[in-house]
Structures are given as structure tokens and as C-alpha cells.
Amino acid sequence: MKMVFNFDKKNNAGPAGLSTRASEPLTALEPGQRARIEAMELQGPAGTRLRDMGFLPGTEVRLIRRAPLGDPAVYELRGVQICLRRTEAQAIHVVLLPS
């Protein structure tokens, strides 16, 4: 089950307040790029833990850096840096923000 929330109802809101902008997986970010979380498909204990750590719809996130082989990556949100594996980051959908 994919839950999609949109807290920006003034801009780009479609039916029922859902975003009409195309979302991308969190893995699409380049170092230094910012995005806003739209949805998370990760279920079970891992999804619950990420939500507890702040990966919630409407939260701004920035990619700090990736490991030399591309996995894992360090993201910053709410003033905290968190390292995620590629499989976890692919389940988080974001809308890119202007730099």
C-alpha cells in the first residue's frame, strides 16, 4: 500500500490534495541536492523505524554523500545525518526542490 501525502495544497495539488508533480526515489538525488518526501513504500519494522526517525511526508531531506561504491548514502533531515542502504532509499519517494 502506497500512502501519498501533500502538505503544499496551494501549488501543484490535484484531486484530494495529492501532488501532481512527478516523484522520484530518494536514490535519484545528487550530493548536495534537496528534496521533499512525498511517500514511503517501506513497510514492517524498517518502515516504522524510518518514520520514527523523521522520514515523514513533507520533510525536507538532502543527500550529503555516498560511499565510494554508491551504497550506502548519508542523508540529512531535521538536523540529523542518517545513513541508508540503497534498498531502503528506493522505497522513499521525493519531489526535488530548487537549489
Secondary structure, 3 states (H helix, E strand, C coil): CCEECCCCCCCCECHHHCECCCCEEHHHCCCCCEEEEEEECCCHHHHHHHHHCCCCCCCEEEEEEECCCCCCEEEEECCEEEEECHHHHHCEEEEECCC
